[in-house]
Amino acid sequence: MLGGLTPPFHWRSACIFATILAVLALSKVPLAYGDNYIDKHTLQTSIGIGAMDFDYREFNAGKRLNREHGSLFSLAASANKTWGEHFVETHVAWFTNAVDYDGQTQNGATVNTTTEQNIVNGTALYGRYLQLSRSFHHAVVTGLGYRYWQRDILSTSTAQGVLEHYTWWYGQLGWRGVYQSTARIRWLAEAKLVRPFAAEINIDFRNGFDTTALKLRAENAMQLQLTLQFKLAKRWQLNVKGYYIAWDFGRSQEGTLRRNGVAIGTVFEPASETRSTGLTISSAYTF
């Protein structure tokens, strides 16, 4: 497996982004409780379903090696606690389905098959609301997340399938804007810079080679989302969230390929990019 890809995000951009967030945070006053916009002390939980357009590609020196594309379906749950202008949130989501695989073997032969996808993602966020006006507030948010991805490329009559398990942690830093358009409708926009770390892949070749683990070379990532929150009743709320997520990884270091413990060659993971656009609809209850 070979590949190379120039990352679209750089640490210079991350530093500029962090500086802008710090200036915003220090230049505005804390949220006024009297606005009755964000409750002083609330606990809210939600559960929802969704669909995501999943687009994954691997590269060799800028040339695409393969593409996996299709729809994934999801179950999501969250809980958030607000006290004054401060808040913490936890989010968990599971994505699954089979998508189309369009690629090639290592010797260049075309392969068209199916890849079964299972992704579990969890995040924890902390933020502090700041006031711009009675109807518009914003927050600087930071958090930690973990992602597990099982990628099962199914075998064909001419090519052996591969089962891969990806895992990585990631830190987040971003901005959230909240706009109350009416008494029942609230809009929430969020942009976050994301940095994966401790990323690795575990490869099961299914053809006599030993299972191999490789460290992945993580690049900066990005997450954008826009949520419509509609108040159904005093304690019930409907959330409709649209989002875009971009992940990028460079070519991994080479690892040793073994059969029955005996080294017979080397292997490495190509550079890759994942672009996902999705929609989640959830019902929330405030205690």
Backbone hydrogen bonds, N-H to C=O, Kabsch-Sander energy under -0.5 kcal/mol:
donor,donor_aa,acceptor,acceptor_aa,energy
14,A,10,H,-1.7
15,C,11,W,-2.4
16,I,12,R,-2.1
17,F,13,S,-2.6
18,A,14,A,-2.4
19,T,15,C,-2.1
20,I,16,I,-2.2
21,L,17,F,-2.0
22,A,18,A,-2.1
23,V,19,T,-2.3
24,L,20,I,-2.3
25,A,21,L,-2.4
26,L,22,A,-2.0
27,S,23,V,-1.3
28,K,24,L,-0.6
31,L,129,Y,-1.2
35,D,32,A,-1.5
36,N,33,Y,-1.8
39,D,37,Y,-0.6
42,T,82,T,-2.0
44,Q,80,N,-2.8
45,T,285,Y,-2.2
46,S,78,S,-2.3
47,I,283,S,-1.7
48,G,76,A,-2.8
49,I,281,I,-2.1
50,G,74,S,-1.7
51,A,279,L,-2.1
52,M,72,L,-2.9
53,D,277,T,-3.5
54,F,52,M,-0.7
54,F,70,G,-3.3
55,D,275,R,-1.3
56,Y,68,E,-3.0
57,R,273,E,-2.5
58,E,66,N,-1.8
59,F,271,A,-2.3
60,N,63,K,-3.1
62,G,4,G,-1.8
63,K,60,N,-2.2
65,L,58,E,-3.0
66,N,58,E,-1.0
67,R,102,D,-2.0
68,E,56,Y,-3.0
69,H,100,D,-1.8
70,G,54,F,-1.9
72,L,52,M,-2.9
73,F,96,T,-2.4
74,S,50,G,-2.3
75,L,94,W,-1.8
76,A,48,G,-2.5
77,A,92,V,-2.6
78,S,46,S,-2.1
79,A,90,T,-2.0
80,N,44,Q,-2.8
81,K,88,V,-2.6
82,T,42,T,-2.6
83,W,86,H,-2.3
84,G,40,K,-3.3
86,H,83,W,-1.8
87,F,127,G,-2.2
88,V,81,K,-2.3
89,E,125,L,-2.3
90,T,79,A,-2.6
91,H,123,T,-2.4
92,V,77,A,-2.7
93,A,121,N,-2.4
94,W,75,L,-2.5
95,F,119,I,-2.9
96,T,73,F,-2.2
97,N,117,Q,-1.5
99,V,115,T,-2.7
100,D,69,H,-1.9
101,Y,113,T,-2.7
102,D,67,R,-2.8
103,G,111,V,-2.9
105,T,109,A,-2.5
108,G,105,T,-1.8
111,V,103,G,-2.6
113,T,101,Y,-1.8
115,T,99,V,-2.7
116,E,152,D,-2.4
117,Q,97,N,-3.0
117,Q,115,T,-0.5
118,N,150,Q,-1.9
119,I,95,F,-2.6
120,V,148,Y,-2.7
121,N,93,A,-2.6
122,G,146,Y,-2.5
123,T,91,H,-2.4
124,A,144,L,-2.4
125,L,89,E,-2.8
126,Y,142,T,-2.9
127,G,87,F,-2.3
128,R,140,V,-1.1
129,Y,85,E,-3.6
130,L,138,H,-3.8
131,Q,29,V,-2.2
132,L,133,S,-0.5
132,L,136,F,-1.8
133,S,136,F,-2.2
137,H,178,V,-2.5
138,H,130,L,-2.6
139,A,176,R,-2.5
140,V,128,R,-0.9
141,V,139,A,-0.5
141,V,174,G,-2.4
142,T,126,Y,-2.5
143,G,172,Q,-1.9
144,L,124,A,-2.1
145,G,170,Y,-2.9
146,Y,122,G,-2.6
147,R,168,W,-2.6
148,Y,120,V,-2.7
149,W,166,Y,-2.8
150,Q,118,N,-3.4
151,R,149,W,-0.6
151,R,164,E,-3.1
152,D,116,E,-2.3
152,D,150,Q,-0.6
153,I,151,R,-0.8
153,I,162,V,-2.7
154,L,114,T,-2.4
154,L,152,D,-0.7
156,T,159,A,-2.8
162,V,153,I,-1.0
163,L,204,D,-2.3
164,E,151,R,-2.8
164,E,162,V,-0.5
165,H,202,N,-2.2
166,Y,149,W,-3.3
167,T,200,E,-2.2
168,W,147,R,-1.8
169,W,197,F,-2.3
170,Y,145,G,-2.2
171,G,195,R,-2.3
172,Q,143,G,-2.3
173,L,193,L,-2.0
174,G,141,V,-2.8
175,W,191,A,-2.5
176,R,139,A,-2.6
177,G,189,A,-2.9
178,V,137,H,-3.4
179,Y,187,W,-2.9
180,Q,135,S,-2.8
181,S,179,Y,-0.9
181,S,185,I,-1.1
182,T,185,I,-1.6
186,R,229,Q,-2.4
187,W,179,Y,-3.1
188,L,227,T,-2.6
189,A,177,G,-2.8
190,E,225,Q,-2.5
191,A,175,W,-2.4
192,K,223,Q,-2.7
193,L,173,L,-3.0
194,V,221,A,-2.3
195,R,171,G,-2.4
197,F,169,W,-2.9
200,E,167,T,-2.3
201,I,214,L,-2.6
202,N,165,H,-2.4
203,I,212,T,-3.6
204,D,163,L,-3.1
205,F,203,I,-0.6
210,D,258,R,-3.4
212,T,203,I,-2.2
214,L,201,I,-2.7
216,L,199,A,-2.5
217,R,250,G,-0.8
218,A,216,L,-0.9
219,E,248,D,-1.8
221,A,194,V,-3.5
222,M,246,A,-1.7
223,Q,192,K,-2.1
224,L,244,Y,-2.8
225,Q,190,E,-2.3
226,L,242,G,-2.7
227,T,188,L,-3.2
228,L,240,V,-2.8
229,Q,186,R,-3.2
229,Q,227,T,-0.6
230,F,228,L,-0.5
230,F,238,L,-3.2
231,K,184,R,-2.7
231,K,229,Q,-0.5
232,L,230,F,-0.6
232,L,236,W,-1.6
233,A,236,W,-1.8
237,Q,284,A,-2.3
238,L,230,F,-3.1
239,N,282,S,-2.9
240,V,228,L,-2.5
241,K,280,T,-3.2
242,G,226,L,-2.9
243,Y,278,G,-2.1
244,Y,224,L,-2.6
245,I,276,S,-2.7
246,A,222,M,-2.6
247,W,274,T,-2.4
249,F,272,S,-2.4
250,G,217,R,-3.1
252,S,269,E,-2.3
253,Q,215,K,-0.7
255,G,267,V,-3.4
257,L,265,G,-2.7
258,R,256,T,-0.5
259,R,262,V,-2.2
262,V,259,R,-1.8
264,I,257,L,-3.0
265,G,257,L,-1.1
267,V,255,G,-2.4
271,A,59,F,-0.8
272,S,249,F,-2.7
273,E,57,R,-2.2
274,T,247,W,-2.6
275,R,55,D,-2.9
276,S,245,I,-2.5
277,T,53,D,-1.6
278,G,243,Y,-2.1
279,L,51,A,-2.5
280,T,241,K,-2.8
281,I,49,I,-2.9
282,S,239,N,-2.6
283,S,47,I,-2.3
284,A,237,Q,-3.3
285,Y,45,T,-2.8
286,T,235,R,-2.4
287,F,43,L,-3.3
